[in-house]
Amino acid sequence: MRFLPSTKAMLLPIFLFLLLGSVACAPISQNAINSQYGSAPYYEIFNGFMTSNSGSVALEQDGPVYSYEDSNIMLGLGFPSQRNSPTGFSLFIENHTEEDIHVLWNESSITLPNGKVSGVIHKGVKFVDRNNLQQPTTIAANSRIDEYVEPNTNIYYDTSSIGYGGVWQVTPLFSNDILQAGLSTGLNLRVMKNGAKEDYRFNFVAKQTN
């Protein structure tokens, strides 16, 4: 003779399933996020400035993107969020002229929060070639490029990883979750246009202490 399971025996697994599901799907509270990462993404607590041949001006800000524009060029730097341990900057460059503009990566640099200056490596360059010469990137007339740049001194080959012969690692730009007021970082981008070199210096200074 077959016996049907009791109602209690049938309901118990269903109850446990619903309980566990509700816990797994519960949203993380903002307080929990703040306690782990600080109270704001980095881009919300920085003042941004651009210094070029024409002087120094405050950068325009749209969320995480700081931008600068003149009659020849538009530059935008995606200042990364505190929450994803950023290793570099997203960058776009628009050429508003009728001539090619060349980005001189070998003559560009990143100023780290500790005050040291590093060379840059950009998208498409292998980590093993981080210290080699990089060909300039040409931006055709009235066109745009999108890039990602990192300090090449923050890239290293880690042989201590268990189970691997070694892996490439990139040290995050910021080692602490909370920034102190006055801490700064930036990107110096050197370009050539109309046969002359020009520097565009992004500079970010923390404006508050969390």
N, C-alpha and C positions, 0 to 999 in steps of 0.2 A: 504494500500500500504506500502511495506517495503522500508526503505531508507538505502542505504549503507553508512557507515561512510566516512567522507571526507578523502582525502589523508593525510592532515595535522594531523587530529585526530589519524590516524593509525600510523603515523611516530613518533609522540611525545612519546608514551610509549617505542617504540623501542630505540629512542635516549637516553631517561633517563636510560634505562636498560644498554645500552652499556657504558654510562658515569659512572654510579655507579660501574659497573663491573670493569672498568679500574682503578678506584680509589682503590677498594678493593684489586685488584691483584697487584698493583704497589709495587715493591720491596722497603724495608726499606733502606734508604741510610746509608752508613757506618758512616757518620758524626752523624746521629741520634743515631746509636748504641753506638758510642764512647761517645756522650754526656751523655748517660744514664748509661753506664757501665764502662767508662774509656777506654783507648786506647788499652788495651791488656788483654788477659786472664792472670790469675795469673801465670800459669806455664811459661809464656814467660818472666816474670820479676823476676825470682828467680834463685839463685844458689843453687844447691843441693849437699849435702855431706852425706857420710855414714861413721859412726864411729863404729868399731867393735873391737874385741880382737886383731886384726892384725893391727889396726891403722885407720887413717882417709883418705878417698880418695873422689875425686869428683865423683858424680853419672853420669852414662851414661844417656843421654836424647834422647828420640824418641817422639817428640810431647809432649803430656801431661804425658808421662810415664817416670819416673826416675827408673833406675835399677842398681843393684849391683850383682856381681857374683864372687864366688871363687870356689875352687875345690869341696866344699860340698853342696853349696846352691846358688840359684838365687832368688833375691827378686826384685819385681817391685811394685812401688807405683804410682798409677794414681793420679797425682796432679790435682784437679778439676779446671774447668774453672770459671772465675769470674762471668760469666753471669747466672749461675743457682743457686746462693746462696748455695754453697756446705755445707754440714753438716759433712762430713768426707772424708775418703780416700778409693779408690779402691786399693786392694792389691792382689798380687799373689805371691806364694812361690813354688819354685821347689826344690825337694829333689834329689840331684845328687849322693847320697850315697846308699850303700846297706843296711842301717839300717833305722829304723823309726826315724823321727824327730817330736818333740812335741812342739806345740805353747802354751806358758803359758800366757793365756790372763789375768789372775789375777795379773800377775807380769809385764804386759806391760802398757804403758801409752802414752798419747798425751800431748805435750806441746802446749798450746794455745797461740795465738798472744799476749795476755796480760801478758804472762810470767807464768801463773798458770799451774799446772800439773794436768791432769785428768786421771782417769781410763778409760778403753776402754770397749765398747760393740761391739760385732761382729755379723755378719749376722746370723739370726736364733734365736737370743736371744730376748725374749719379753721385751718391754720397762719397764713393771712393774717389771721385774727381773734384771734391769740394775745394781743394787748395790749388787746383790747376787754373790756367787762364780760361776765361769764359768768353765766347764770342759775343759781341754786342747784339742786341735785339733791335731790329729795324721796325719802326712803326710807319707804315705808308701814309701818304697824305690823306687827311680826312678819314682816318681809321682808328681803331682802338685795339689794345691788347689787355688781357687779364693775366695776372701773375700771382705767384706766392713766393715770398722771400724769407730766408732764415739766416741767422748768423752762422757762418761756417765753423767758428770756434766752438760752437755748442754741439757739434756732431762728432760722435766717437763710436768706435767699434768695441762692443762689450763682449768679452770672452768668458764672462762669469756665469752666463745664463745656463741653467741646468738643462741637459738634453740637447743642446745645440753646440756647434763649433764656435758660434759667435753671432751676434746680431747687431745691426746698426741702431744706435739710440740718438735721440735729440733732447738735450736738456731744455725744459720749459723756460720761457723768457722770465717768468716770475716764480721764485721759489716759495713765496709765502702767499697765503690766501688773502691777507689784509695788507694793503699798501699804506705807507706812511706819507703824509703830506710832504711835498717837495721832491719825492722820488721821481726820476724822469727816465725816459727812454726815447728812441727816435730812429729815423731812417734818413740817411743822406743819399739822395739819388742823383747821380751825375748823368746828364744827357748831352748829346751834341746836336745842335740845330743851326742851320745856316752856316756851318763850318766852325762854330764857336761852342765851347763847352760851358755848361751852366749847371749849377748845383741847386737842387730843391731839397730843403731840409725840413722834414717833419719832426716836430718836437712835442712830446707829451709830458706834462707835469701833473702829478697827483695833487688835487685841490682840496682834499679833506682826509681826515683820519677816521677809519671805520671803528 
